[in-house]
Amino acid sequence: MTAKLTGTGAPPGRAAYRGRAMTWLSTVFARNTSAVNWARGVMFLDIALVPLVVFAAIGHDEYLLSAVFGAVFVVLIDPGGAMRGRVVRMAVFAVIGAGLTALAFGLAGVAWGWLVLAAFVVVLLGGLAAVRGMHAVVAATLLNVWFIVALSLAVEIHQQPRIHNHIWAQVLAWAGGAALWIAVAAVWWLIRGRRDAPQPVAEIPGDTSPRKLTPPVLVFAGIRAVAIAGSVALAFGLGLSHADWLPIATMVAVKPTLAQSTLNATQRVVGAVLGAVAAALLLLIPANESGARLLSINHALEVLAIVLLVHAVAIRLWNYAFYTATVAAAVLILEDLVQPSTYTAEGERVLWTLVGAAIGVLVMLLAGLLTRRTTRS
């Protein structure tokens, strides 16, 4: 007996699987060419260059990431509208971020159980921010991301005795980055004749209407907090080398709300892996360098990370997978520059990123099951 073949000579099942794979890839990497916003990217570059030049001049690159995140995240949550309301919202966000910065860097060197507990509480509270509207959900998610990044950076710096890290300096760096955008917004408001300004990032949800804390929201917030706390436990409790990338990848992969589509979640995972691989390859450049050459390469990588973030800001709606990849690559480069890399270290970082992404996928699948069950009932 001979099996029936398709016109290409391949079994029917193989052709179908190939077609589904191509359809999936084309959907994940579909591009909206009209959504590129280079003006926003240039705006970000103008802001990010200030802390880059300042910390490069004083020789304390370990504070650069705090300042950049403070500036970028305040831009993202800027609600637009009347200047007074904008300043209040941005100032509250900056103060909470400064508190989380102090907590994250204060936990460096303590028992890993405290790191897990802190991550669980912070992420859980962030998930409950839905009661304040979708804009609060975005703000809380950004603060969650920063706390995990800051916690990983704090542990990484603590393991480097040659780096003298100061908690108050990290807090000032975050606050300074946030204050930088608030000052720019105030100056632009005066130039515009004190008129209300539009929201800088229009695609960020601006809804601030209160919502009920429904059981699905509570359940998802708890699952999300457990997943990220679990990844923190794996990273720091087992003492895995360079496993600080694991909770960062989990945070990137997990959906911030139950309403996000499967496609959006898939693009997050794909982007996280692509970004990690790109960062790993770039961080091999200074692996065997030292002295003045190492310093110059690190400065070049800092500039490259800023350029990657510029592209991320510009292509936010062009394709979400590439956006996530550029953000992940930039963040991981900046976070990793405090420690020279080796070939083994880069392989470990990619491995832990894949593990973190896998944890995120499992959480998203569980959230999808809970959503479907709630819809049927």
C-alpha positions in Angstrom: 0.0 0.0 0.0 1.2 3.5 -0.8 0.2 6.6 1.2 -1.6 9.3 -0.6 0.6 12.4 -1.2 -0.2 16.0 -1.8 0.8 17.8 -4.9 4.2 18.5 -3.4 4.9 14.9 -2.6 4.5 15.4 1.2 2.0 13.7 3.4 -1.2 15.7 3.9 -0.6 16.1 7.6 2.9 17.6 7.0 1.6 20.2 4.6 -1.2 21.2 6.9 1.2 21.6 9.8 3.5 23.7 7.6 0.7 25.9 6.6 -0.4 26.4 10.2 3.2 27.3 11.2 3.5 29.8 8.4 0.1 31.4 9.3 1.2 31.6 13.0 4.5 33.2 12.1 2.9 35.7 9.8 0.4 36.7 12.5 3.0 37.0 15.2 5.2 39.2 13.1 2.5 41.1 11.3 3.5 44.8 10.9 1.4 48.0 10.9 3.6 50.2 8.8 1.6 53.3 9.4 2.0 53.1 13.2 5.8 54.0 13.4 6.2 57.1 15.5 9.8 58.4 15.2 8.9 61.7 16.8 8.2 60.0 20.0 11.4 58.1 19.7 13.4 61.3 19.3 11.6 62.7 22.3 12.7 59.8 24.4 16.2 60.1 23.1 16.4 63.7 24.2 15.3 62.7 27.7 17.4 59.5 28.1 20.6 61.2 26.9 20.7 63.5 30.0 21.2 60.7 32.6 23.4 58.8 30.2 25.8 61.8 29.9 25.6 62.7 33.6 26.4 59.2 35.0 29.0 58.6 32.3 30.7 61.8 33.4 30.8 61.0 37.1 31.7 57.4 36.5 28.7 55.7 38.2 27.0 53.8 35.5 25.3 51.6 38.1 22.7 54.3 38.7 21.9 54.8 35.0 19.2 52.2 34.8 17.2 53.7 37.7 17.3 57.1 36.1 16.3 55.8 32.6 13.4 53.8 34.0 12.2 56.7 36.1 12.1 59.0 33.1 10.6 56.5 30.6 7.9 55.2 32.9 6.7 58.6 34.0 6.3 59.5 30.3 4.2 56.4 29.8 1.8 57.1 32.6 1.5 60.9 31.8 -2.3 61.2 31.5 -2.2 64.6 29.6 -4.9 67.2 30.2 -4.6 69.9 32.8 -1.1 70.5 34.1 -2.0 70.4 37.8 -3.7 67.0 37.5 -0.8 65.7 35.4 1.8 66.7 38.0 -0.1 65.2 40.8 -0.5 61.8 39.0 3.1 61.7 37.9 4.4 62.8 41.3 2.4 60.0 43.1 3.8 57.5 40.6 7.3 58.8 41.1 7.0 58.6 44.9 5.7 55.0 44.8 8.5 54.1 42.3 11.1 55.7 44.7 9.8 53.6 47.5 10.0 50.4 45.5 13.5 51.4 44.5 14.5 51.7 48.1 12.8 48.4 49.0 14.5 46.5 46.1 18.0 47.8 46.7 17.5 47.5 50.5 16.8 43.8 50.1 20.1 43.0 48.4 22.1 40.6 50.6 19.2 39.4 52.8 17.8 35.9 52.8 16.1 34.9 49.6 12.8 34.3 51.3 12.4 38.0 51.9 12.9 38.6 48.2 10.1 36.2 47.4 7.8 37.7 49.9 8.4 41.2 48.7 7.9 40.2 45.0 4.6 38.5 45.9 3.2 41.4 47.8 4.3 44.1 45.3 3.0 42.2 42.3 -0.3 41.2 44.1 -1.0 44.8 45.0 -0.2 45.8 41.5 -2.8 43.3 40.2 -5.4 44.8 42.5 -5.0 48.2 41.0 -7.8 47.4 38.5 -10.2 49.0 41.0 -8.8 52.4 40.0 -9.3 51.9 36.2 -7.2 50.7 33.3 -4.8 53.6 33.6 -3.9 52.5 37.1 -3.5 49.0 35.8 -0.8 50.2 33.4 0.9 52.3 36.0 0.9 49.4 38.5 2.3 47.0 35.8 5.1 49.4 35.1 5.9 49.6 38.8 5.9 45.8 39.0 8.3 45.6 36.1 10.6 48.2 37.7 10.6 46.4 41.0 11.6 43.1 39.5 14.3 44.8 37.4 15.6 46.7 40.4 15.6 43.7 42.6 17.6 41.7 40.0 20.0 44.6 39.6 20.4 45.0 43.3 21.4 41.4 43.8 23.7 41.6 40.8 25.5 44.7 42.2 25.7 43.2 45.7 27.7 40.3 44.3 30.3 42.7 42.9 32.5 43.9 45.8 34.2 46.4 43.5 31.0 48.4 43.1 29.9 50.6 46.0 26.2 50.8 45.6 24.2 53.3 47.7 20.4 52.9 48.2 19.8 56.6 48.5 21.7 57.2 45.3 19.5 54.7 43.4 16.4 56.4 44.8 17.7 59.8 43.8 18.5 58.5 40.3 14.9 57.2 39.9 13.4 60.4 41.3 15.7 62.5 39.1 14.7 60.6 36.0 11.0 61.1 36.9 11.5 64.8 37.7 13.3 65.3 34.4 10.1 64.5 32.4 7.9 66.5 34.8 10.1 69.5 34.2 10.1 69.0 30.5 6.3 68.7 30.5 6.0 71.9 32.6 8.3 73.9 30.2 6.3 72.6 27.2 3.1 73.6 28.9 4.4 77.1 29.4 5.6 77.3 25.7 2.1 76.2 24.6 0.5 79.1 26.5 -0.6 77.0 29.5 -3.0 75.0 27.4 -4.0 71.4 28.2 -1.7 68.9 26.5 -2.7 65.6 24.9 -1.5 62.3 26.4 2.1 61.7 25.2 1.5 58.0 24.6 -2.1 58.0 23.2 -2.4 54.2 23.1 -2.0 53.8 26.9 -5.5 53.4 28.3 -6.6 56.6 29.9 -9.7 55.3 31.8 -9.6 56.2 35.5 -13.2 55.2 36.3 -13.3 52.9 39.4 -14.2 49.2 38.8 -15.4 46.4 41.0 -12.8 43.9 42.3 -14.4 40.8 40.7 -13.4 37.2 41.5 -11.7 36.7 38.2 -9.5 39.8 38.8 -8.6 38.6 42.3 -7.8 35.1 41.0 -5.7 36.3 38.2 -3.8 38.8 40.4 -3.1 35.9 42.8 -1.9 33.6 40.1 0.3 36.2 38.6 1.8 37.1 41.9 2.5 33.4 42.7 4.1 32.9 39.3 6.5 35.8 39.6 7.3 35.1 43.3 8.0 31.5 42.2 10.4 32.7 39.5 12.2 34.9 42.1 12.4 31.8 44.4 14.0 29.8 41.6 16.4 32.5 40.7 17.7 33.5 44.1 16.7 30.6 46.4 18.6 27.9 44.4 21.5 30.2 43.9 21.5 29.7 40.1 24.2 31.6 38.3 22.8 34.6 36.3 19.3 33.5 37.0 18.2 37.1 37.7 17.0 37.1 34.1 14.4 34.5 35.0 11.9 36.7 36.9 12.4 39.5 34.4 11.4 37.1 31.6 8.4 35.9 33.6 7.3 39.5 34.1 7.6 40.3 30.4 5.7 37.1 29.4 2.8 37.3 31.8 -0.3 39.2 30.6 -1.1 42.3 32.7 -4.8 41.8 32.4 -7.2 38.9 31.7 -8.6 40.8 28.6 -5.4 40.5 26.6 -5.5 38.2 23.6 -3.5 35.0 23.1 -1.7 36.7 20.2 -0.5 39.5 22.4 0.8 37.0 25.0 2.5 34.9 22.3 4.3 38.0 21.0 5.5 38.9 24.5 7.1 35.5 24.8 8.6 35.5 21.4 9.9 39.0 21.9 11.4 38.2 25.3 13.3 35.3 23.8 14.5 37.3 20.8 15.6 40.2 23.0 17.5 37.9 25.3 19.3 36.2 22.5 20.2 39.6 21.0 21.5 40.9 24.3 23.5 37.8 25.0 25.2 38.1 21.6 26.0 41.8 22.2 27.3 41.2 25.7 29.8 38.8 24.4 31.8 41.7 22.9 33.4 42.8 26.2 33.6 39.3 27.6 37.4 39.1 27.5 38.3 42.8 27.6 39.7 44.9 30.5 40.9 48.3 31.4 40.2 51.3 29.2 39.0 49.2 26.3 36.4 47.5 28.5 35.2 50.9 29.7 34.9 52.3 26.2 32.9 49.2 25.1 30.6 49.4 28.0 29.9 53.1 27.2 29.2 52.1 23.6 26.8 49.4 24.8 25.0 51.9 27.0 24.5 54.1 23.9 23.3 51.1 22.0 20.8 50.2 24.7 19.4 53.8 24.6 19.1 53.5 20.8 17.3 50.2 21.2 14.8 51.9 23.5 14.4 54.8 21.0 13.4 52.2 18.4 11.1 50.5 20.9 9.3 53.7 21.6 8.9 54.4 17.9 7.6 50.9 16.9 5.3 50.3 19.8 2.3 49.7 17.5 4.3 48.5 14.5 4.8 45.0 15.8 4.5 44.0 19.5 6.9 41.1 19.2 9.7 43.3 17.9 8.8 46.0 20.4 9.2 43.6 23.3 12.4 42.2 21.8 14.0 45.7 21.7 12.9 46.6 25.2 14.1 43.3 26.6 17.5 43.6 24.8 18.0 47.1 26.0 17.0 46.4 29.6 19.1 43.3 29.9 22.2 45.1 28.4 21.9 47.9 30.9 21.3 45.5 33.8 24.2 43.3 32.8 26.9 46.0 32.3 27.6 46.0 36.0 29.3 42.6 35.5 31.6 41.5 32.6 30.2 38.5 30.7 31.5 35.2 29.6 30.3 32.7 27.0 29.0 30.4 29.7 27.2 33.3 31.4 25.4 34.3 28.2 24.2 30.7 27.6 22.9 30.6 31.2 21.0 33.9 30.7 19.3 32.7 27.5 18.4 29.4 29.3 16.8 31.3 32.3 15.0 33.6 30.0 13.4 30.6 28.3 12.5 29.2 31.7 11.0 32.5 32.7 9.0 32.7 29.5 7.8 29.2 30.0 6.5 30.1 33.4 4.7 33.0 31.9 3.1 30.8 29.2 1.8 28.4 31.9 0.3 31.3 33.8 -1.4 32.7 30.6 -2.8 29.3 29.8 -4.2 29.0 33.3 -5.7 32.5 33.1 -7.3 31.6 29.8 -8.9 28.5 31.3 -10.2 30.6 34.2 -11.6 33.1 31.8 -13.4 30.5 29.7 -14.8 28.9 32.8 -16.1 32.2 34.0 -17.7 33.0 30.7 -19.6 29.7 30.6 -20.9 30.0 34.1 
